[in-house]
Amino acid sequence: MKLKAEQLDSHLDKGLSPVYMLTGDEPLLMQECADQIRSQARKRGFGDREVFHVESGFNWEQVLASANSLSLFAEQKLLDVRLSGKPNDQGSKALLEYASRPPQDTVLLLTLPKLDSSAMKAKWVNAIEQAGVLIQIWPMDAQGLPRWLAQRAKQKGLRLTTAAVEVLAQRVEGNLLAAMQELDMLALVSDGAEIDDEQILDLVGNHARHDVYDLCRVAFSGDWPATLRILSHLRQDGAEPTLMLWALTRELRDLLQLLRLQRDGMNFDNACRQARIFPQQRQIPLRKAAQRSRPALLMALLRQAQQLDVFSKTGQTALFWTELELWLSHLTGHPLPLPFYRQ
């Protein structure tokens, strides 16, 4: 069955399923869901836990063998399998076999990054969903963050005004780990009193600090509002244009290489391995860009990057930032008028 993360508590109160699969790119929420399952397993007598880190060359027979072997120390066990991407053919077959006949007295917990839509249609994913529980964890969007902060604040006994929640959301800017740290701090200093927006401004650090790699991530992901916001922060912080162009054009060249490999019949994951593009967090924005971008546009962007480099090296700073904003608008798929590109 499919569940939302917020439904996991009530589900676990009723008992454990034989298989759980958590997939997503929000570290805090992934960790919390996994911890809930582990904690409930311990309470229900699953005293033996084996952890498997799935990397290149991993032998999936280890998981199957462990599932079918009796523990010397406990009658029930939790198999904690942590993947850095979707499983290979051997792994897919092993998981399909496992889900078709889950062993008694064993719980399998799979955690892995967000899978694309085609991977979610795989037979092994469907088998996991039929045998147990599938939870997809999505990044917190700008609309959902204030509501999430208000809920977490209430859990910690904090009383925040609506304006305080809004300011806190702006300060942490989607960084849920930072948000939890700030809520813990506020719980210590508030002493039960209501906290307003002015106090948030005084007490909470600004976590909206970005580097060029953040710019690459949101731009190639196609998030135009976040791209504009981070670009503004980088400009205010005096970011080095040469470094920015180097990072952006490196990703652009890698994206073009991935598209060439895909055109030759290779799937995205194999193309990343062929092009040696790691880790998974770097592949995610490139995957999104590959799905929406045309090579002709990317080649035009690559050529225009040379002109941007000239602007940066000849002291035309204002023109550089203006043209870079236009350049990024096309990269994100939200084009503003650009003179150098004609369809």
NORLIN-V340242 format. One record per residue. N is the residue number from 1. RES is the residue in one letter. SS is DSSP state (H for helix, E for strand, - for the rest). Layout:
N/RES/SS ; N/RES/SS
This chain:
1/M/- ; 2/K/E ; 3/L/E ; 4/K/- ; 5/A/H ; 6/E/H ; 7/Q/H ; 8/L/H ; 9/D/H ; 10/S/H ; 11/H/H ; 12/L/H ; 13/D/H ; 14/K/H ; 15/G/- ; 16/L/- ; 17/S/- ; 18/P/- ; 19/V/E ; 20/Y/E ; 21/M/E ; 22/L/E ; 23/T/E ; 24/G/E ; 25/D/- ; 26/E/- ; 27/P/H ; 28/L/H ; 29/L/H ; 30/M/H ; 31/Q/H ; 32/E/H ; 33/C/H ; 34/A/H ; 35/D/H ; 36/Q/H ; 37/I/H ; 38/R/H ; 39/S/H ; 40/Q/H ; 41/A/H ; 42/R/H ; 43/K/H ; 44/R/- ; 45/G/- ; 46/F/- ; 47/G/- ; 48/D/E ; 49/R/E ; 50/E/E ; 51/V/E ; 52/F/E ; 53/H/E ; 54/V/E ; 55/E/- ; 56/S/- ; 57/G/- ; 58/F/- ; 59/N/- ; 60/W/- ; 61/E/H ; 62/Q/H ; 63/V/H ; 64/L/H ; 65/A/H ; 66/S/H ; 67/A/H ; 68/N/- ; 69/S/- ; 70/L/- ; 71/S/- ; 72/L/- ; 73/F/- ; 74/A/- ; 75/E/- ; 76/Q/- ; 77/K/E ; 78/L/E ; 79/L/E ; 80/D/E ; 81/V/E ; 82/R/E ; 83/L/E ; 84/S/- ; 85/G/- ; 86/K/- ; 87/P/- ; 88/N/- ; 89/D/H ; 90/Q/H ; 91/G/H ; 92/S/H ; 93/K/H ; 94/A/H ; 95/L/H ; 96/L/H ; 97/E/H ; 98/Y/H ; 99/A/H ; 100/S/H ; 101/R/- ; 102/P/- ; 103/P/- ; 104/Q/- ; 105/D/- ; 106/T/E ; 107/V/E ; 108/L/E ; 109/L/E ; 110/L/E ; 111/T/E ; 112/L/E ; 113/P/- ; 114/K/- ; 115/L/- ; 116/D/- ; 117/S/H ; 118/S/H ; 119/A/H ; 120/M/H ; 121/K/- ; 122/A/- ; 123/K/H ; 124/W/H ; 125/V/H ; 126/N/H ; 127/A/H ; 128/I/H ; 129/E/H ; 130/Q/H ; 131/A/H ; 132/G/- ; 133/V/E ; 134/L/E ; 135/I/E ; 136/Q/E ; 137/I/E ; 138/W/- ; 139/P/- ; 140/M/- ; 141/D/- ; 142/A/H ; 143/Q/H ; 144/G/H ; 145/L/H ; 146/P/H ; 147/R/H ; 148/W/H ; 149/L/H ; 150/A/H ; 151/Q/H ; 152/R/H ; 153/A/H ; 154/K/H ; 155/Q/H ; 156/K/- ; 157/G/- ; 158/L/- ; 159/R/E ; 160/L/E ; 161/T/- ; 162/T/H ; 163/A/H ; 164/A/H ; 165/V/H ; 166/E/H ; 167/V/H ; 168/L/H ; 169/A/H ; 170/Q/H ; 171/R/H ; 172/V/H ; 173/E/- ; 174/G/- ; 175/N/- ; 176/L/H ; 177/L/H ; 178/A/H ; 179/A/H ; 180/M/H ; 181/Q/H ; 182/E/H ; 183/L/H ; 184/D/H ; 185/M/H ; 186/L/H ; 187/A/H ; 188/L/H ; 189/V/H ; 190/S/H ; 191/D/- ; 192/G/- ; 193/A/- ; 194/E/E ; 195/I/E ; 196/D/- ; 197/D/H ; 198/E/H ; 199/Q/H ; 200/I/H ; 201/L/H ; 202/D/H ; 203/L/H ; 204/V/- ; 205/G/- ; 206/N/- ; 207/H/- ; 208/A/- ; 209/R/- ; 210/H/- ; 211/D/- ; 212/V/H ; 213/Y/H ; 214/D/H ; 215/L/H ; 216/C/H ; 217/R/H ; 218/V/H ; 219/A/H ; 220/F/H ; 221/S/H ; 222/G/- ; 223/D/- ; 224/W/H ; 225/P/H ; 226/A/H ; 227/T/H ; 228/L/H ; 229/R/H ; 230/I/H ; 231/L/H ; 232/S/H ; 233/H/H ; 234/L/H ; 235/R/H ; 236/Q/H ; 237/D/- ; 238/G/- ; 239/A/- ; 240/E/- ; 241/P/H ; 242/T/H ; 243/L/H ; 244/M/H ; 245/L/H ; 246/W/H ; 247/A/H ; 248/L/H ; 249/T/H ; 250/R/H ; 251/E/H ; 252/L/H ; 253/R/H ; 254/D/H ; 255/L/H ; 256/L/H ; 257/Q/H ; 258/L/H ; 259/L/H ; 260/R/H ; 261/L/H ; 262/Q/H ; 263/R/H ; 264/D/- ; 265/G/- ; 266/M/- ; 267/N/- ; 268/F/H ; 269/D/H ; 270/N/H ; 271/A/H ; 272/C/H ; 273/R/H ; 274/Q/H ; 275/A/H ; 276/R/- ; 277/I/- ; 278/F/- ; 279/P/- ; 280/Q/H ; 281/Q/H ; 282/R/H ; 283/Q/H ; 284/I/H ; 285/P/H ; 286/L/H ; 287/R/H ; 288/K/H ; 289/A/H ; 290/A/H ; 291/Q/H ; 292/R/H ; 293/S/- ; 294/R/- ; 295/P/H ; 296/A/H ; 297/L/H ; 298/L/H ; 299/M/H ; 300/A/H ; 301/L/H ; 302/L/H ; 303/R/H ; 304/Q/H ; 305/A/H ; 306/Q/H ; 307/Q/H ; 308/L/H ; 309/D/H ; 310/V/H ; 311/F/H ; 312/S/H ; 313/K/H ; 314/T/- ; 315/G/- ; 316/Q/- ; 317/T/H ; 318/A/H ; 319/L/H ; 320/F/H ; 321/W/H ; 322/T/H ; 323/E/H ; 324/L/H ; 325/E/H ; 326/L/H ; 327/W/H ; 328/L/H ; 329/S/H ; 330/H/H ; 331/L/H ; 332/T/- ; 333/G/- ; 334/H/- ; 335/P/- ; 336/L/- ; 337/P/- ; 338/L/- ; 339/P/- ; 340/F/- ; 341/Y/- ; 342/R/- ; 343/Q/-
